[in-house]
């Protein structure tokens, strides 16, 4: 069984190498060894800090010298909401693939914590969010779809929420069209991507007075785009970065 990974690199490298192998020879799927994709996962590739402040909070109209007013952490029994919305482009040796995670909202239950001044935060139940990928691998076009199961846990202290976010990328199916014909395919479950933040304590979200939500964006290391999460104190209908197909 494949072990969960904490780096963005091994999950996406594995998926891309499987697809490139499919483009070369469909039989490679059953013989592919994922260990090569896990060798290039240096810790320094992770961003050392969260997103710039101007991207993080909608209350940017305040003067730079002013400190934001932080809200108190929610009380046990209350709920926070974590929105997911990733749009990424993978570029690798003749391959260009756009990966879209459809928008989804994860409910986070607030509970009492053992440490004074903290409250525990964890998802009440995981949610399933669909994703799709499409693009070109050399002279072949490709499109596929699958699901991701999301969960999160962490804590809140002094108006700051720290969340370890787990994204479990399940099997996908699709079709590759090459000059000599079309080939349907299935990709096995790739594995878990665990986002622990720059210091391992979790991705950081601030509860700010007058803000509808705080967005954390991690640059995608294997191409272009961002892993994007937004933490809300009230339940809303998130607006996806890429419009959903009606």
Backbone torsions as a table, in degrees:
resi	resn	phi	psi	omega
1	UNK	NA	134.9	-178.7
2	UNK	-69.6	136.3	-178.6
3	UNK	-81.3	148.9	174.6
4	UNK	-61.0	148.2	179.8
5	UNK	-122.7	151.3	179.4
6	UNK	-102.7	-8.7	-179.5
7	UNK	-97.3	145.2	176.0
8	UNK	-67.9	-27.6	-169.2
9	UNK	-65.0	-49.1	-169.8
10	UNK	-66.4	-36.4	179.9
11	UNK	-65.1	-51.9	-175.4
12	UNK	-73.8	-36.6	176.4
13	UNK	-61.2	-41.1	179.1
14	UNK	-62.4	-47.1	-179.0
15	UNK	-62.2	-42.1	-178.5
16	UNK	-68.4	-41.9	179.6
17	UNK	-64.7	-35.1	175.5
18	UNK	-62.0	-44.1	-178.6
19	UNK	-67.1	-39.8	177.3
20	UNK	-64.8	-39.8	175.9
21	UNK	-61.5	-38.3	177.2
22	UNK	-63.1	-39.3	180.0
23	UNK	-64.9	-32.4	-179.7
24	UNK	-82.8	-46.0	-176.5
25	UNK	-160.4	117.0	-175.1
26	UNK	-60.3	-27.6	-177.0
27	UNK	-70.5	-12.1	-178.0
28	UNK	-66.8	-20.7	-178.0
29	UNK	-58.6	-40.8	-176.3
30	UNK	-77.4	-17.6	-175.9
31	UNK	-110.4	2.3	-174.3
32	UNK	-66.8	134.9	178.8
33	UNK	-104.3	111.8	-174.8
34	UNK	-73.2	-5.8	-174.8
35	UNK	-64.3	-30.5	-178.9
36	UNK	-67.0	-27.4	-179.9
37	UNK	-75.8	-18.1	-176.0
38	UNK	-95.3	-2.3	-176.5
39	UNK	-77.4	-26.8	-174.2
40	UNK	-106.3	70.1	-178.1
41	UNK	-132.1	60.5	-178.1
42	UNK	-66.7	140.4	-178.8
43	UNK	-65.1	-29.5	-177.1
44	UNK	-69.0	-8.4	177.5
45	UNK	-72.8	-19.7	179.0
46	UNK	-73.7	140.4	177.1
47	UNK	-57.7	140.8	-177.0
48	UNK	-82.4	-8.7	-178.9
49	UNK	-149.0	168.7	177.0
50	UNK	-71.2	-169.8	-177.6
51	UNK	-72.4	157.2	176.2
52	UNK	-56.5	150.1	-173.8
53	UNK	-59.9	-33.7	-177.1
54	UNK	-68.0	-18.2	176.8
55	UNK	-92.3	-13.7	-168.0
56	UNK	-89.2	-33.7	-171.2
57	UNK	-130.9	137.7	177.4
58	UNK	-73.9	-4.4	179.8
59	UNK	-92.3	42.1	-175.1
60	UNK	-82.5	-5.2	-178.8
61	UNK	-74.0	-13.9	177.1
62	UNK	-68.1	153.9	179.9
63	UNK	-64.6	149.6	-175.8
64	UNK	-61.3	-28.2	-178.0
65	UNK	-75.6	-15.7	-178.4
66	UNK	-82.8	136.6	175.1
67	UNK	-87.5	138.7	179.2
68	UNK	-66.3	150.9	176.3
69	UNK	-87.6	113.1	-178.8
70	UNK	-83.4	141.0	174.8
71	UNK	-79.8	159.1	171.3
72	UNK	-69.5	153.0	173.9
73	UNK	-61.9	147.0	178.5
74	UNK	-63.2	157.2	-179.6
75	UNK	-84.3	155.1	175.5
76	UNK	-53.7	135.8	-176.7
77	UNK	99.2	-17.7	176.8
78	UNK	-83.2	173.9	-174.2
79	UNK	-130.5	137.5	168.0
80	UNK	-109.4	165.7	-175.4
81	UNK	-134.9	127.1	-178.9
82	UNK	-110.6	117.3	178.9
83	UNK	-93.2	139.7	178.2
84	UNK	-112.4	139.0	177.5
85	UNK	-167.1	92.1	-178.7
86	UNK	-108.9	137.5	168.2
87	UNK	-134.3	115.8	-172.2
88	UNK	-130.0	149.5	173.5
89	UNK	-121.4	124.0	-178.7
90	UNK	-100.5	125.3	178.3
91	UNK	-122.3	126.5	-178.4
92	UNK	-161.2	108.9	170.3
93	UNK	41.5	66.3	176.9
94	UNK	87.9	-0.3	179.0
95	UNK	-112.9	137.4	174.4
96	UNK	-139.0	109.9	-173.7
97	UNK	-126.7	133.1	175.8
98	UNK	-99.8	125.2	-178.7
99	UNK	-110.9	124.6	-178.0
100	UNK	-122.6	119.5	170.6
101	UNK	-95.7	119.5	-179.9
102	UNK	-64.1	156.0	-176.5
103	UNK	-68.0	145.2	177.9
104	UNK	-154.1	158.0	-176.5
105	UNK	-127.6	123.6	-178.2
106	UNK	-104.4	124.5	177.4
107	UNK	-79.4	132.5	-179.8
108	UNK	-117.2	121.4	-179.1
109	UNK	-88.3	135.6	179.1
110	UNK	-98.4	129.3	-177.4
111	UNK	-132.6	162.3	175.9
112	UNK	-65.5	146.6	179.9
113	UNK	-118.5	159.8	-178.7
114	UNK	-70.2	-34.5	-177.5
115	UNK	-81.6	133.5	-179.7
116	UNK	-64.3	137.0	179.4
117	UNK	87.2	-0.6	179.8
118	UNK	-117.9	156.1	166.0
119	UNK	-128.2	144.8	178.9
120	UNK	-83.2	145.7	-179.9
121	UNK	-131.7	127.2	178.3
122	UNK	-153.6	153.5	179.8
123	UNK	-68.0	135.9	179.1
124	UNK	-68.0	-35.3	177.0
125	UNK	-160.0	145.6	177.1
126	UNK	-65.6	156.3	175.9
127	UNK	-119.4	154.4	177.6
128	UNK	-105.7	125.5	-178.6
129	UNK	-121.6	127.7	178.6
130	UNK	-73.8	150.0	173.3
131	UNK	-135.9	160.9	176.1
132	UNK	-140.5	156.8	178.3
133	UNK	-141.0	137.2	178.9
134	UNK	-150.7	155.1	179.2
135	UNK	157.4	-155.2	-174.9
136	UNK	-125.3	140.3	168.6
137	UNK	-124.1	102.8	-172.5
138	UNK	56.2	-117.6	-176.9
139	UNK	-101.0	18.5	179.6
140	UNK	-114.5	137.5	172.1
141	UNK	-94.3	151.3	-175.1
142	UNK	-144.0	141.9	169.2
143	UNK	-145.3	142.5	179.7
144	UNK	-152.7	167.0	-179.0
145	UNK	-147.0	150.7	178.8
146	UNK	-162.8	-165.4	-179.0
147	UNK	-130.0	153.4	174.4
148	UNK	-125.3	135.4	176.9
149	UNK	-102.2	124.0	-174.3
150	UNK	-111.9	141.4	172.5
151	UNK	-149.1	165.7	-178.8
152	UNK	-157.9	153.4	175.1
153	UNK	-154.1	155.8	-179.5
154	UNK	171.1	-144.4	-177.5
155	UNK	-156.4	166.2	176.6
156	UNK	-124.0	136.7	178.3
157	UNK	-147.2	127.2	177.2
158	UNK	53.2	42.9	176.3
159	UNK	77.5	10.1	179.0
160	UNK	-120.1	129.2	-179.1
161	UNK	-105.8	131.0	178.0
162	UNK	-114.2	119.4	-175.5
163	UNK	-125.3	130.6	167.1
164	UNK	-93.5	117.0	-171.9
165	UNK	-106.5	126.7	179.8
166	UNK	-111.0	125.8	176.7
167	UNK	-117.8	114.0	-177.5
168	UNK	-102.7	105.8	-174.0
169	UNK	-87.3	115.3	-174.9
170	UNK	-87.9	178.0	-178.9
171	UNK	-60.1	153.6	179.8
172	UNK	-133.5	158.4	176.5
173	UNK	-134.9	154.7	-179.0
174	UNK	-173.9	-158.6	-177.5
175	UNK	-144.6	137.0	174.8
176	UNK	-113.6	128.3	-178.3
177	UNK	-112.3	116.6	180.0
178	UNK	-116.5	168.5	-179.4
179	UNK	-56.0	-27.4	-178.4
180	UNK	-97.2	8.5	175.3
181	UNK	139.8	177.4	-179.2
182	UNK	-104.3	142.6	-178.6
183	UNK	-129.7	113.8	172.1
184	UNK	-72.3	151.5	-178.7
185	UNK	-151.3	163.4	171.9
186	UNK	-131.6	139.0	176.7
187	UNK	-109.9	129.0	-179.3
188	UNK	-67.0	166.6	177.2
189	UNK	-52.6	126.3	-176.1
190	UNK	-81.9	-38.6	178.8
191	UNK	131.0	-174.3	-175.4
192	UNK	-94.6	140.1	170.8
193	UNK	-112.4	118.3	-176.8
194	UNK	-109.5	118.2	-179.6
195	UNK	-97.4	113.3	-174.9
196	UNK	-111.9	4.3	-177.0
197	UNK	78.9	177.5	-174.2
198	UNK	-68.7	-32.6	-175.6
199	UNK	-109.5	6.0	178.6
200	UNK	87.1	-4.7	179.7
201	UNK	-86.7	-10.1	179.5
202	UNK	125.4	160.0	172.3
203	UNK	-66.6	142.4	-170.4
204	UNK	-102.9	132.2	176.8
205	UNK	-132.6	135.5	-179.5
206	UNK	-104.9	135.5	174.4
207	UNK	-92.3	105.0	-170.9
208	UNK	-114.2	137.0	178.8
209	UNK	-58.5	131.4	177.4
210	UNK	80.8	2.2	-178.6
211	UNK	-100.0	133.7	176.7
212	UNK	-74.4	-26.1	-179.8
213	UNK	-174.9	155.5	178.7
214	UNK	-113.2	124.8	-176.2
215	UNK	-102.9	131.3	174.2
216	UNK	-112.8	129.2	-176.6
217	UNK	-126.7	123.7	176.6
218	UNK	-106.5	123.4	177.7
219	UNK	-57.9	139.4	178.3
220	UNK	-81.5	120.4	-171.6
221	UNK	-78.5	-18.8	-175.9
222	UNK	-97.0	9.2	-178.8
223	UNK	174.0	-131.7	-178.0
224	UNK	-118.6	153.5	177.0
225	UNK	111.3	-174.6	-175.5
226	UNK	-138.2	146.0	161.4
227	UNK	-80.2	124.8	-171.6
228	UNK	-127.6	128.1	174.4
229	UNK	-132.0	143.8	176.3
230	UNK	-128.7	128.6	179.7
231	UNK	-99.9	126.7	-179.0
232	UNK	-116.3	147.6	173.8
233	UNK	-91.6	-15.4	175.5
234	UNK	-129.5	152.3	-177.8
235	UNK	-77.8	126.5	178.0
236	UNK	-135.6	171.5	172.4
237	UNK	-92.3	108.0	-177.0
238	UNK	-66.2	147.1	175.5
239	UNK	-95.0	114.4	-176.2
240	UNK	-65.7	150.1	176.5
241	UNK	-63.8	-35.8	177.0
242	UNK	-116.2	126.0	-177.1
243	UNK	-56.6	136.6	177.6
244	UNK	-74.2	147.7	175.4
245	UNK	-71.4	131.7	179.2
246	UNK	-77.4	NA	NA
